[in-house]
């Protein structure tokens, strides 16, 4: 299995998918059609979704096949990505985030047959899984969950999902944990409007920068919420990150824009809407990535138990600081956990890499958790 996993992860990771995910989706779709008897569909935005079995309970193994832009040294002359195996790791753009996990999920999906029983069980095992197993690889995760949002709008609604984003190394080095919550992100723009005048007669105008600084002062008084999850404090934050205003040294500015980065937590938000009470101030939400919190203790516990059974370390329930597609799925009613091979610092770098041993571990977690939960 290890050789197959390395070959598939390498094959997927080599395909360019930071500007156009089509070719990577082609690879995933073709493999699923060739290697499984599943119902494999490609939707109009490029998501690949495959389904096996049927029943009252459904569980999805979820990933994404888009990546962030590679560094120059990660790209071949023909535009594909350089992927190298060295010392038990795969190096290359997307190996950690998250085509390695996608490959592990694809193999796990394949190795539970259409009837729902493991293909390695003997014919005497009468243990068909009564639920539906789903595999989904989305486009556009790195740019706000474009693919996940489209799939949800079109009716994608599994009861449960294991999202293969990184969860290794959170409790202890090398241990693959189960993340049961993560922060969201709300990015917004404060636009302060004024009226221009010559700077020698400032009272003839209305200074937009002054109005913007009033808004910034209000932002600094806001209390960001904190929630307790899995014995950890998941802390929100509100930070002014950019400011742009004025046209010349001697002109009272009529406009000033301020960018705000807010990290949200499940259940509560900072009261940024108070900005709308300020005269001449407009507040626009540019991006709102939802947080996630798993509300089904039995499901999360089952995944944790499986994770504990396939590694020597002791995995724990943890939280993640980053938004993922699990937020969109959770907002739509799917109970989600996150379990994947990447460790903090392994993704989005010029030397991005992932451990082959941990990829293999994730394959066993995905397969075991699906068999146990749907069985």
DRENROKOL-622434 format. One record per residue (C-alpha): residue number from 0; x, y, z negated. Coordinates in nm, 2 decimals. Example, Ala and Ser with C-alpha at 12.3 -4.5 7.8 and 13.67 -1.06 7.14 Angstrom:
<sites>
0;1.23;-0.45;-0.78;
1;1.37;-0.11;-0.71;
</sites>
This chain:
<sites>
0;0.00;0.00;0.00;
1;0.29;0.24;-0.08;
2;0.42;0.23;0.28;
3;0.07;0.29;0.42;
4;0.02;0.58;0.18;
5;0.35;0.74;0.27;
6;0.28;0.70;0.64;
7;-0.07;0.85;0.62;
8;0.03;1.14;0.39;
9;0.33;1.21;0.62;
10;0.11;1.19;0.93;
11;-0.15;1.44;0.78;
12;0.11;1.68;0.64;
13;0.29;1.71;0.97;
14;-0.01;1.86;1.14;
15;-0.03;2.24;1.15;
16;-0.34;2.36;0.97;
17;-0.28;2.71;0.83;
18;-0.44;2.89;1.11;
19;-0.66;2.62;1.27;
20;-0.76;2.30;1.09;
21;-0.89;2.13;1.40;
22;-0.60;1.89;1.47;
23;-0.58;1.79;1.10;
24;-0.95;1.72;1.10;
25;-0.91;1.51;1.42;
26;-0.65;1.29;1.24;
27;-0.87;1.24;0.94;
28;-1.18;1.16;1.14;
29;-0.99;0.92;1.38;
30;-0.84;0.73;1.09;
31;-1.17;0.69;0.90;
32;-1.34;0.58;1.22;
33;-1.07;0.32;1.29;
34;-1.02;0.20;0.94;
35;-1.37;0.20;0.78;
36;-1.72;0.11;0.87;
37;-1.85;0.43;0.71;
38;-2.08;0.69;0.86;
39;-1.82;0.95;0.96;
40;-1.94;1.30;1.05;
41;-1.77;1.62;1.16;
42;-1.97;1.93;1.10;
43;-1.97;2.25;1.30;
44;-1.70;2.42;1.09;
45;-1.47;2.12;1.09;
46;-1.54;1.95;0.76;
47;-1.50;1.57;0.77;
48;-1.75;1.38;0.56;
49;-1.78;1.00;0.54;
50;-2.04;0.79;0.35;
51;-2.06;0.43;0.24;
52;-2.33;0.25;0.06;
53;-2.66;0.37;-0.09;
54;-2.82;0.40;-0.42;
55;-2.95;0.64;-0.69;
56;-2.60;0.76;-0.79;
57;-2.34;0.92;-0.55;
58;-1.98;1.00;-0.61;
59;-1.75;1.20;-0.38;
60;-1.38;1.20;-0.34;
61;-1.31;1.56;-0.23;
62;-1.01;1.74;-0.08;
63;-0.92;2.00;0.18;
64;-0.70;1.99;0.49;
65;-0.62;2.35;0.53;
66;-0.29;2.49;0.39;
67;-0.13;2.82;0.32;
68;0.11;2.96;0.58;
69;0.44;2.77;0.58;
70;0.79;2.92;0.54;
71;0.99;2.94;0.86;
72;1.21;2.65;0.75;
73;0.90;2.42;0.71;
74;0.80;2.44;1.08;
75;0.93;2.25;1.38;
76;1.00;2.41;1.72;
77;0.67;2.28;1.85;
78;0.47;2.44;1.56;
79;0.41;2.14;1.35;
80;0.54;2.09;1.00;
81;0.86;1.92;0.89;
82;0.79;1.64;0.65;
83;1.08;1.45;0.48;
84;1.09;1.17;0.23;
85;1.37;1.19;-0.02;
86;1.43;1.04;-0.37;
87;1.07;0.92;-0.41;
88;0.91;1.25;-0.29;
89;0.76;1.39;0.02;
90;0.87;1.74;0.11;
91;0.67;1.97;0.34;
92;0.39;2.22;0.36;
93;0.07;2.07;0.24;
94;0.23;1.76;0.08;
95;0.12;1.87;-0.27;
96;-0.17;2.10;-0.18;
97;-0.33;1.88;-0.08;
98;-0.29;1.64;0.21;
99;-0.11;1.39;-0.02;
100;-0.42;1.36;-0.23;
101;-0.64;1.35;0.08;
102;-0.44;1.05;0.20;
103;-0.48;0.88;-0.14;
104;-0.85;0.94;-0.14;
105;-0.89;0.81;0.22;
106;-0.72;0.49;0.12;
107;-0.93;0.45;-0.19;
108;-1.24;0.52;0.01;
109;-1.14;0.25;0.26;
110;-1.06;-0.01;0.00;
111;-1.41;-0.02;-0.14;
112;-1.62;-0.19;0.13;
113;-1.95;-0.08;0.28;
114;-2.15;-0.30;0.03;
115;-1.96;-0.12;-0.25;
116;-1.74;-0.41;-0.37;
117;-1.36;-0.39;-0.36;
118;-1.22;-0.56;-0.05;
119;-0.98;-0.74;-0.28;
120;-1.24;-0.92;-0.49;
121;-1.32;-1.28;-0.42;
122;-1.65;-1.40;-0.27;
123;-1.75;-1.53;-0.61;
124;-1.76;-1.18;-0.76;
125;-2.12;-1.06;-0.74;
126;-2.05;-0.70;-0.83;
127;-2.19;-0.48;-0.55;
128;-2.19;-0.11;-0.63;
129;-2.54;0.02;-0.61;
130;-2.44;0.38;-0.55;
131;-2.31;0.58;-0.26;
132;-1.94;0.66;-0.21;
133;-1.86;0.97;-0.02;
134;-1.53;1.11;0.12;
135;-1.51;1.48;0.21;
136;-1.22;1.69;0.33;
137;-1.31;2.05;0.37;
138;-1.17;2.34;0.57;
139;-1.10;2.69;0.44;
140;-1.04;2.61;0.08;
141;-0.74;2.85;0.07;
142;-0.95;3.14;0.20;
143;-1.25;3.12;-0.04;
144;-1.41;2.78;0.01;
145;-1.55;2.83;0.36;
146;-1.59;2.46;0.43;
147;-1.73;2.37;0.09;
148;-1.99;2.65;0.10;
149;-2.10;2.55;0.45;
150;-2.14;2.18;0.35;
151;-2.34;2.28;0.05;
152;-2.56;2.50;0.26;
153;-2.62;2.21;0.49;
154;-2.72;1.98;0.21;
155;-2.40;1.83;0.07;
156;-2.49;1.75;-0.29;
157;-2.33;1.44;-0.44;
158;-2.41;1.37;-0.80;
159;-2.05;1.35;-0.90;
160;-1.72;1.44;-0.75;
161;-1.35;1.39;-0.82;
162;-1.16;1.68;-0.66;
163;-0.80;1.59;-0.58;
164;-0.64;1.92;-0.67;
165;-0.33;1.92;-0.89;
166;-0.38;1.80;-1.25;
167;-0.04;1.64;-1.32;
168;0.20;1.78;-1.58;
169;-0.05;1.99;-1.77;
170;-0.05;1.80;-2.10;
171;0.30;1.64;-2.06;
172;0.56;1.62;-1.78;
173;0.46;1.36;-1.52;
174;0.13;1.27;-1.68;
175;-0.17;1.29;-1.45;
176;-0.45;1.45;-1.65;
177;-0.82;1.51;-1.59;
178;-0.92;1.87;-1.56;
179;-1.27;1.94;-1.68;
180;-1.28;2.31;-1.63;
181;-1.12;2.59;-1.44;
182;-1.13;2.97;-1.41;
183;-1.30;3.15;-1.12;
184;-1.20;3.47;-0.95;
185;-1.40;3.78;-0.88;
186;-1.22;4.04;-0.67;
187;-1.38;4.38;-0.64;
188;-1.32;4.73;-0.51;
189;-1.40;5.05;-0.70;
190;-1.46;5.34;-0.46;
191;-1.46;5.68;-0.61;
192;-1.62;5.95;-0.39;
193;-1.55;6.32;-0.42;
194;-1.53;6.63;-0.20;
195;-1.22;6.77;-0.04;
196;-1.08;7.12;-0.11;
197;-0.76;7.31;-0.09;
198;-0.54;7.22;-0.39;
199;-0.50;7.59;-0.47;
200;-0.87;7.60;-0.55;
201;-0.93;7.26;-0.72;
202;-1.27;7.37;-0.86;
203;-1.40;7.41;-0.51;
204;-1.39;7.03;-0.47;
205;-1.45;6.71;-0.66;
206;-1.14;6.51;-0.73;
207;-1.20;6.15;-0.64;
208;-0.88;6.04;-0.81;
209;-1.00;6.18;-1.14;
210;-1.33;5.98;-1.10;
211;-1.12;5.67;-1.02;
212;-0.91;5.72;-1.33;
213;-1.23;5.74;-1.53;
214;-1.33;5.40;-1.38;
215;-0.99;5.26;-1.46;
216;-1.02;5.38;-1.82;
217;-1.35;5.20;-1.85;
218;-1.20;4.88;-1.71;
219;-0.93;4.89;-1.97;
220;-1.20;4.89;-2.25;
221;-1.38;4.58;-2.12;
222;-1.35;4.26;-2.31;
223;-1.28;3.96;-2.10;
224;-1.47;3.65;-2.23;
225;-1.30;3.34;-2.36;
226;-1.46;2.99;-2.39;
227;-1.34;2.68;-2.56;
228;-1.31;2.37;-2.34;
229;-1.14;2.04;-2.42;
230;-0.97;2.19;-2.73;
231;-0.83;2.47;-2.52;
232;-0.91;2.84;-2.49;
233;-0.99;2.93;-2.13;
234;-0.93;3.30;-2.13;
235;-1.07;3.54;-1.87;
236;-0.90;3.87;-1.77;
237;-0.97;4.19;-1.59;
238;-0.68;4.37;-1.42;
239;-0.65;4.67;-1.20;
240;-0.40;4.57;-0.92;
241;-0.41;4.84;-0.65;
242;-0.49;5.21;-0.61;
243;-0.51;5.41;-0.29;
244;-0.63;5.77;-0.27;
245;-0.55;6.12;-0.13;
246;-0.44;6.25;0.21;
247;-0.19;6.52;0.14;
248;0.00;6.69;-0.14;
249;-0.22;7.01;-0.11;
250;-0.56;6.85;-0.07;
251;-0.81;6.76;-0.34;
252;-0.89;6.40;-0.25;
253;-1.24;6.30;-0.15;
254;-1.19;5.93;-0.18;
255;-0.99;5.69;-0.40;
256;-1.01;5.30;-0.39;
257;-0.91;5.08;-0.68;
258;-0.87;4.70;-0.66;
259;-0.97;4.48;-0.96;
260;-0.88;4.12;-1.01;
261;-1.10;3.94;-1.26;
262;-1.05;3.58;-1.37;
263;-1.39;3.45;-1.48;
264;-1.47;3.16;-1.71;
265;-1.78;2.93;-1.73;
266;-2.08;3.10;-1.87;
267;-1.97;3.46;-1.93;
268;-1.83;3.76;-1.74;
269;-1.68;4.09;-1.82;
270;-1.94;4.38;-1.79;
271;-1.78;4.54;-1.48;
272;-2.13;4.65;-1.38;
273;-2.10;4.94;-1.63;
274;-1.89;5.11;-1.36;
275;-2.21;5.19;-1.17;
276;-2.31;5.43;-1.45;
277;-2.02;5.66;-1.36;
278;-2.10;5.95;-1.13;
279;-1.95;5.91;-0.78;
280;-1.83;5.56;-0.84;
281;-1.93;5.26;-0.62;
282;-1.85;4.90;-0.71;
283;-1.82;4.63;-0.44;
284;-1.76;4.26;-0.50;
285;-1.53;4.14;-0.22;
286;-1.48;3.78;-0.34;
287;-1.65;3.57;-0.61;
288;-1.50;3.22;-0.66;
289;-1.70;3.04;-0.93;
290;-1.55;2.88;-1.23;
291;-1.61;2.51;-1.31;
292;-1.70;2.31;-1.62;
293;-1.80;1.94;-1.63;
294;-2.11;1.90;-1.83;
295;-2.12;1.52;-1.82;
296;-1.90;1.37;-2.09;
297;-1.96;1.01;-1.98;
298;-1.84;1.08;-1.63;
299;-1.54;1.27;-1.74;
300;-1.46;1.01;-2.00;
301;-1.48;0.73;-1.74;
302;-1.23;0.90;-1.51;
303;-1.00;0.97;-1.81;
304;-1.02;0.61;-1.91;
305;-0.93;0.50;-1.56;
306;-0.64;0.75;-1.55;
307;-0.51;0.61;-1.88;
308;-0.52;0.26;-1.76;
309;-0.30;0.32;-1.46;
310;-0.01;0.51;-1.61;
311;0.23;0.47;-1.90;
312;0.17;0.83;-2.03;
313;-0.14;0.94;-2.22;
314;-0.36;1.17;-2.00;
315;-0.58;1.43;-2.16;
316;-0.87;1.65;-2.08;
317;-0.72;1.98;-1.96;
318;-0.82;2.31;-1.79;
319;-0.68;2.48;-1.48;
320;-0.62;2.85;-1.43;
321;-0.69;2.84;-1.06;
322;-1.03;2.83;-0.87;
323;-1.09;2.53;-0.64;
324;-1.38;2.39;-0.43;
325;-1.50;2.22;-0.75;
326;-1.64;2.56;-0.85;
327;-1.86;2.57;-0.55;
328;-1.97;2.21;-0.60;
329;-2.04;2.27;-0.97;
330;-2.24;2.58;-0.89;
331;-2.46;2.37;-0.66;
332;-2.52;2.10;-0.92;
333;-2.25;1.85;-0.88;
334;-2.07;1.73;-1.19;
335;-1.70;1.76;-1.11;
336;-1.36;1.67;-1.25;
337;-1.02;1.75;-1.10;
338;-0.76;1.48;-1.08;
339;-0.46;1.51;-0.84;
340;-0.09;1.46;-0.79;
341;0.04;1.81;-0.77;
342;0.22;1.96;-1.08;
343;0.23;2.34;-1.15;
344;0.48;2.50;-0.92;
345;0.49;2.23;-0.66;
346;0.24;2.39;-0.41;
347;0.26;2.70;-0.20;
348;0.64;2.71;-0.21;
349;0.92;2.69;0.05;
350;1.03;2.36;-0.10;
351;0.68;2.21;-0.16;
352;0.68;1.85;-0.25;
353;0.49;1.57;-0.42;
354;0.59;1.25;-0.60;
355;0.51;0.93;-0.40;
356;0.46;0.74;-0.73;
357;0.20;0.99;-0.85;
358;0.02;0.97;-0.51;
359;0.00;0.60;-0.56;
360;-0.12;0.65;-0.91;
361;-0.40;0.88;-0.78;
362;-0.50;0.62;-0.53;
363;-0.55;0.38;-0.82;
364;-0.74;0.64;-1.03;
365;-0.98;0.73;-0.74;
366;-1.05;0.37;-0.65;
367;-1.09;0.25;-1.01;
368;-1.30;0.54;-1.12;
369;-1.53;0.50;-0.82;
370;-1.57;0.13;-0.88;
371;-1.63;0.17;-1.25;
372;-1.87;0.47;-1.22;
373;-2.08;0.33;-0.93;
374;-2.07;-0.03;-1.06;
</sites>
